Amino acid sequence: LKESKKTKKGVDLLLIFFNGETEVRINFESLETIDLDRMKIDRVYGYTDTGKALLRALSLVQQKKNEYKAKNQDYWQPLLFLITDGYPCAWKGAPDEEYKKINDTYKVAAEEIHRLDGEKLVFVSAGIQRNNGVSANIKRLRELSDRVICVSEDISGLKRIDDFIKLIGKTAIQAETEIDELIRELM
């Protein structure tokens, strides 16, 4: 994204790391200012509350859109990407209520994404298949959107992270084309 003149100055990046908690690592910063070291995953632990992270991201995106509107500032349709090597789950031995809570939150996030996707944002996810046997649940990711790619951590795999980056680019171009068409219609 930093290589494109159009996105280099026009993208504000929000990056959230999550497990049982959500950590806003980058809060709508210009690509030009981001230190890539802040994007490194330095620890992995706990359970995976994907729905909680997605709802947090959706809330922050809406807040940012409201800021733009209040300033009468134009903005692009938000693109929301989920990259995960897991699935919504509680810690081993957690009570049934905790599993239910995590799955209910995931369902709420899926409903919200379906409501917003296409008109208010574009959602794409990548399920990482790790060499250590930990793998994303692609079937569960499809509950969020049909725009899912399965990515192998193994560089000899059929799909790599490069394929996900291409999907991001393709999605951004498609969204930009749709916005351009809408502008032409309004004029």
N, C-alpha and C positions, 0 to 999 in steps of 0.2 A: 504493500500500500504506500510505503514511503517513496517508491520509485515513480509513481504516477503523479504528474503535476496537478491533476484534478483532485486527487485524494490527499496528497501531501499536506495541503493547507486547509482542505475542506472537511477533514474527518476529526471528530472528537471521540477518543477511544475511552470506553468504560471497560475495565477488566475486573472480574470478580472471581476469586478462588473460593472453592467451597468443599466442604465435607459435611459435618454436622453443623458447622457455623459458616457464615459467609464473610469473606474479607474483601472489601473494595480495595484492590491494589492500585488501580489507576482510575481516577474519577473524572471522566470527560476532559481529557487533555489532548492538545493538538499533537499529531504524530511527530511533528518537528521537535517537540520538547521531551519526548519519552525516552528514558534510558532503558534499553532492552533488558538490563539486569533485573529490573523490577518485574519482568514477565516470567522469570524463571520459577519453576515449581521447586521450592526448597524443602518441602516436607509433605508427606502424604500420610494421613492417619484418620482413624475414626470411621464413621459411617457416611453414607452419601445421601444428603437431603437435597436432591436435585430440584424438586419443586420449590423449596424455600429459596434457593439461589435464583431460580428463574423469576419468582414473584418479586424478589428484591430488585433484580435487573429491570423488570417491567416497570416497577414503581419509580426507579431512578430515571429511566428513559422518559417516563411521563413528566416527571419533575423538570427534566431538561427541556422537553418540548414546551412546557408551560413558561419556562424562563425565556425561551426564544420568542414565544407569542407575546409575552408581556413587554419585551423590548422591540416588538414589531420586526423581528429579525427572521429572514428566510432560513429554512433548514431543509436538509434532505430527509427522505423517509428513513427512519432508523433501520439498521440491519442488525439483527441479534443472532449471534452464533454461540452454540453450545458445543464444547469439546469435552468429552468424558471417556474414561476407561471403565466406567461402572454402570450402575443402575440405581434407582432409588431403593435404599435398604437401610435398616437399622444395624446396630452393632450386634455381634454374635451374642446370643443369650438375652437380647432385649425383650421386654414384655410385649405381648401381642398388641397392646395399645400403642406402643411406639411404632411398630411396623404399620399399623393402621393409620396413624397420624401422618407418617411419611408418604404413604401411598395416597392418602386423601389430599395432601398438599400438592403432590405431583398431578393428581387429577384436576385440581383447581387451576394449576399452572397451564396444563394442556388445554383446558377449556378457554382460558384467557388468551393463549397464543392463537388458538383457532379463531377466536372472535376478532383479534387484531390483525392476523396475518393476511397480507395482501393489500389492505387498505391503510393500516396505521403503522405497520412495520413488516419486515421480511425476516423470517426465521429459518435458519439452517443449522443442522447439527452434524457432528462427526463422532462416530463411535470408534474409539481406539482399541485395537486388538493387540495386547501387549505380549512380548516375548515370554514373560513370566507366567503366562496363563490367565492373567486377569483380563477380562474382556468386557466391553460395553454390551449391553443388551439392546441390540438393534431393533428388535420387535417393540420394546418399550419406547425407544426413541421415535419410532414411527407413530406412536400415540400423540406425539407433539406436532409432527409435520411429516409430509411425504418427502421433504427435502432433507434426506439423510444420506450420508456416505459412510461406508465402513473403511477405516484407515488402519493399515498394518504398521506396527512399530518396526517390524522387520523390513529392512530396505530391499530385500529380495521379494517382498510380497507384491501382489497384483495392484494394490492400492497403497499409496503412501501419502504423507501429509501434503506433498505437492499437489496431489489430486484434490484435497480439500481446499487448498489455497486457490486452485483453478475454479472450484465450485463457488468460492466466495467471490472471485472476480466476475464469473458468469452471472451470479445473482445480482451483484452490484450493477453490472451493465444492463441487465434486464430491468431492474428497478429504475435506473436512470432513463432508459428508453421509455418506460411507462410514464414517468414524470414528464419527459419532453412531449410525449403525445398528449397528455392531459393539458399541458400549458398551451399547445397549439389549438386544442379544442376550445379552450376558454377565450382565446384571442379572436 
